[in-house]
């Protein structure tokens, strides 16, 4: 699709989900039993460690023969969600024309959907809330492949055209703190499909009453499949789990930050959450925290701390139960009260989003580093 500013195409890699299971676990998974990773609806099947020769990807294969089949991830999620999904082809075309991921907040039961439409050589992503769809339309500068929006989203969305990218491998992220849904573009960077914290995105209006999702459930549905074919999606990553290889039942530790810190004011750390792949939520009493400044000095070992200067503070979460361990670092930006409303002045100095990372900027010997 051409435009005088460049080619409208939003590059994105599909959502691969892959998990390696032993025969007993795979039997539970395929049967839809609560002991498996997903609750499978009637007509949905699953096979672990499947290889797709066209894409050279390995992952968890979800397949069925009818529209409407679904798979709901057993354990509730918290923190940033990511998924890599490949629409598997048959005779050169995707077998699933349209699939969605539904995110439901556990507290309010409010939900929205992230959808993908698969075409012959490209895909389009969008979000949907209360029947209204939206997806930012980008154009690609041919000289540097930069993805930019230009105020054309409302017009394209009215024609049923959304965030476009090449191929059928979707890599998406959902940040429940900022309420942003993103996909990976053709240039390798993540771009917003939609920001639910704003009513208008690039001129398109989509009203919503969604707040931050502290804890949420995820369901994947085949909304439209190719008739008389085995409709398949290959999941290589889902909710922080790498499904492309054998994965042991280890806990994943997350925390959900919904605000920045303010200098001179006490900050209450969110409760960490350790979730096992097969056992669900683990004992929160076995989770401890430490707060570090940018130089690596310990500021607090309690569940609260008071920032004394602007900058980033690093919150270390650790879960320990005998030999079983999990850990994670979060970078928390803290500003003075005056500057809390002037984020634009600090965009170059600080990344103002709370981010999870394996390694802080100072040297340490923690398990996550």
Residue pairs with C-beta under 8 A, 6 or more apart in sequence:
1 7
1 8
1 9
1 161
1 164
2 8
3 139
3 150
3 152
5 139
5 141
5 148
5 150
6 139
6 140
6 141
6 142
7 139
7 140
7 142
8 137
8 138
8 139
8 140
8 156
8 164
9 122
9 138
9 140
9 164
9 165
9 166
9 186
10 125
10 137
10 138
10 140
10 147
10 163
10 164
10 165
10 183
10 185
10 186
10 191
11 140
11 145
11 147
11 165
11 166
11 167
11 184
11 185
11 186
11 187
11 188
12 123
12 125
12 163
12 165
12 166
12 167
12 169
12 170
12 171
12 172
12 183
12 184
12 185
12 186
13 84
13 167
13 169
13 170
13 171
13 184
14 84
14 85
14 86
14 87
14 116
14 123
14 167
14 168
14 169
14 170
14 171
15 83
15 84
15 85
15 86
15 101
15 116
15 169
15 170
15 171
15 172
15 233
15 235
15 236
15 237
15 238
16 57
16 59
16 83
16 84
16 85
16 86
16 169
16 171
16 234
16 235
16 236
16 237
16 243
16 244
17 59
17 60
17 62
17 83
17 84
17 85
17 233
17 234
17 235
17 236
17 237
17 238
17 241
17 243
18 48
18 49
18 50
18 57
18 58
18 59
18 60
18 234
18 235
18 236
18 237
18 242
18 243
18 244
18 245
19 37
19 48
19 59
19 60
19 235
19 238
19 241
19 242
19 243
19 247
19 277
20 48
20 49
20 243
20 245
20 246
20 247
21 29
21 37
21 48
21 49
25 35
25 36
25 48
25 278
26 46
26 47
26 48
28 35
28 36
29 36
29 37
29 38
29 40
29 46
29 48
30 36
30 40
30 45
30 46
30 47
31 40
32 38
32 39
32 40
32 41
32 44
34 74
35 278
36 46
36 74
36 278
37 60
37 73
37 74
37 277
37 278
38 46
38 62
38 71
38 72
38 73
38 74
39 71
39 72
39 74
40 46
40 69
40 70
40 71
41 68
41 69
41 70
41 71
42 69
43 64
43 65
43 66
43 68
43 69
44 62
44 63
44 64
44 69
44 70
44 71
44 222
45 62
45 63
45 64
46 60
46 61
46 62
46 63
46 71
47 60
47 61
47 63
48 60
48 61
48 243
49 58
49 59
49 60
49 246
50 58
50 59
50 60
50 61
50 234
51 57
51 58
52 58
52 59
52 86
52 88
52 234
54 88
54 89
55 86
55 169
55 234
57 86
57 169
57 234
57 236
57 244
58 236
58 244
58 245
59 86
59 234
59 235
59 236
59 237
59 243
59 244
60 234
60 235
60 236
60 238
60 243
61 88
61 232
61 233
61 234
61 235
62 71
62 220
62 232
62 233
62 234
62 235
63 230
63 231
63 232
63 233
64 222
64 225
64 230
64 231
65 225
65 229
65 230
65 231
66 222
66 225
67 222
67 223
67 224
67 225
68 221
68 222
68 223
69 221
69 222
70 219
70 220
70 221
70 222
71 219
71 220
72 217
72 218
72 219
72 220
73 217
73 218
73 219
73 220
73 238
73 239
74 278
74 280
75 239
75 275
75 276
75 277
75 280
75 281
76 106
76 215
76 216
76 217
76 275
76 281
77 215
77 216
77 217
77 218
77 239
77 275
78 176
78 214
78 215
78 216
78 254
78 255
78 256
78 273
78 275
79 176
79 240
79 254
79 255
79 256
79 273
79 356
80 173
80 174
80 175
80 176
80 177
80 254
80 356
81 103
81 173
81 174
81 176
81 216
81 218
81 239
81 240
82 171
82 172
82 173
82 174
82 237
82 239
82 240
83 101
83 170
83 171
83 172
83 235
83 237
83 238
83 239
84 169
84 170
84 171
84 172
84 235
84 236
84 237
84 238
85 99
85 116
85 169
85 170
85 172
85 220
85 233
85 234
85 235
85 236
86 168
86 169
86 170
86 233
86 234
86 235
86 236
87 94
87 95
87 96
87 99
87 116
87 118
87 123
87 168
87 169
87 170
87 233
88 94
88 95
88 96
88 232
88 233
88 234
89 95
89 168
90 226
90 229
90 230
93 120
93 226
94 118
94 119
94 168
94 226
95 225
95 226
95 229
95 230
95 231
95 232
96 118
96 222
96 224
96 225
96 226
96 231
96 232
96 233
97 117
97 118
97 224
97 225
97 226
98 115
98 116
98 117
98 118
98 222
98 223
98 224
99 115
99 116
99 118
99 220
99 221
99 222
99 223
99 233
100 113
100 114
100 115
100 116
100 128
100 220
100 221
100 223
101 113
101 114
101 115
101 172
101 218
101 219
101 220
102 111
102 112
102 113
102 114
102 218
102 219
102 220
102 221
103 111
103 112
103 113
103 114
103 174
103 213
103 216
103 217
103 218
104 110
104 111
104 216
104 217
104 218
104 219
105 111
105 210
105 211
105 213
105 214
105 215
105 216
106 214
106 215
106 216
106 217
107 214
107 215
108 211
110 209
110 210
112 127
112 128
112 129
112 196
112 208
112 210
113 127
113 128
113 129
114 125
114 126
114 127
114 128
114 172
114 174
114 181
114 193
115 125
115 126
115 127
115 128
115 133
115 223
116 123
116 124
116 125
116 170
117 123
117 124
117 125
117 126
117 162
118 168
121 166
121 167
122 164
122 165
122 166
122 167
123 164
123 165
123 166
123 167
123 168
123 170
124 135
124 161
124 162
124 163
124 164
124 165
125 135
125 162
125 163
125 165
125 170
125 172
125 183
125 193
126 133
126 134
126 135
126 157
126 162
126 163
126 193
126 194
127 133
127 134
127 135
127 181
127 193
127 194
127 196
127 206
128 134
129 196
129 206
129 208
129 210
130 208
132 206
132 207
133 157
133 162
133 206
134 153
134 157
134 162
134 194
134 201
134 204
134 206
135 153
135 157
135 162
135 163
135 193
135 194
136 149
136 153
136 163
136 191
136 192
136 193
136 194
136 201
136 202
136 204
137 149
137 152
137 153
137 156
137 157
137 161
137 162
137 163
137 164
137 202
138 147
138 148
138 149
138 163
138 164
138 185
138 191
139 147
139 148
139 149
139 150
139 152
140 146
140 147
140 148
140 186
140 187
141 148
145 186
145 187
146 187
147 185
147 186
147 187
147 189
147 191
149 202
150 202
151 202
151 203
152 202
152 203
153 201
153 202
153 203
153 204
154 202
154 203
154 204
154 205
156 162
157 204
162 193
163 183
163 191
163 193
165 183
165 184
165 185
165 186
166 186
170 183
171 183
171 184
171 190
172 181
172 182
172 183
172 184
172 193
173 181
173 182
173 183
173 190
174 180
174 181
174 182
175 182
175 353
176 212
176 213
176 214
176 216
176 256
177 212
177 256
177 257
177 258
177 353
177 354
178 195
178 197
178 353
179 195
179 196
179 197
179 210
179 212
179 213
180 192
180 194
180 195
180 196
180 197
181 192
181 193
181 194
181 195
181 196
182 190
182 191
182 192
182 193
183 190
183 191
183 193
184 190
184 191
185 191
192 201
194 201
194 206
195 201
196 208
196 210
199 205
199 206
199 207
199 208
212 256
212 258
213 256
214 256
214 258
215 256
215 273
218 239
220 233
222 231
222 233
225 231
235 243
236 242
236 243
236 244
237 243
237 244
239 252
240 252
240 254
241 247
241 252
241 277
247 277
249 276
249 277
249 278
249 279
250 276
250 277
250 324
250 326
251 274
251 275
251 276
251 282
251 319
251 324
251 326
252 274
252 275
252 277
252 326
253 272
253 273
253 274
253 287
253 317
253 318
253 319
253 326
253 327
253 328
254 272
254 273
254 275
254 328
254 356
255 269
255 270
255 271
255 272
255 273
255 315
255 317
255 328
255 330
256 270
256 273
257 270
257 330
257 332
257 354
258 270
260 332
260 333
260 334
260 335
260 340
260 352
260 354
261 267
261 307
261 313
261 332
261 333
261 334
261 335
262 307
262 334
262 335
262 336
262 337
262 340
263 307
263 308
263 309
263 310
263 334
263 335
263 336
263 337
264 306
264 307
264 308
264 336
264 337
265 306
265 307
265 337
266 304
266 305
266 306
267 304
267 305
267 306
267 307
267 332
267 334
268 303
268 304
269 289
269 291
269 303
269 304
269 305
269 315
271 284
271 287
271 303
272 284
272 287
272 289
272 317
272 319
272 328
273 281
273 284
273 287
274 281
274 282
274 283
274 284
274 286
274 287
274 319
274 326
275 281
275 282
276 282
282 319
282 321
283 321
286 319
286 320
286 321
287 317
287 318
287 319
288 301
288 317
288 318
288 320
289 301
289 302
289 303
289 315
289 316
289 317
289 318
290 298
290 300
290 301
290 315
290 316
290 318
291 298
291 299
291 300
291 301
291 305
291 313
291 314
291 315
291 316
292 298
292 299
292 313
292 314
292 315
292 316
292 360
292 362
293 299
293 311
293 313
293 314
294 311
294 312
294 313
294 314
294 361
294 362
295 362
296 360
296 362
296 363
296 364
299 305
299 313
305 313
307 313
307 334
309 334
310 334
310 335
310 336
310 339
310 350
311 333
311 334
311 350
312 331
312 332
312 333
312 334
312 350
313 331
313 332
313 334
314 329
314 330
314 331
314 332
314 360
315 329
315 330
315 332
316 327
316 328
316 329
316 366
316 368
317 327
317 328
317 329
317 330
318 325
318 326
318 327
318 366
318 367
319 325
319 326
319 327
325 367
326 367
327 366
327 367
327 368
328 356
328 368
329 356
329 357
329 358
329 359
329 360
329 366
329 368
329 369
330 354
330 355
330 356
330 357
331 351
331 354
331 355
331 356
331 357
331 360
332 354
333 350
333 351
333 352
333 353
333 354
335 343
335 346
335 350
339 345
339 346
343 352
346 352
358 368
358 369
359 368
359 369
360 369
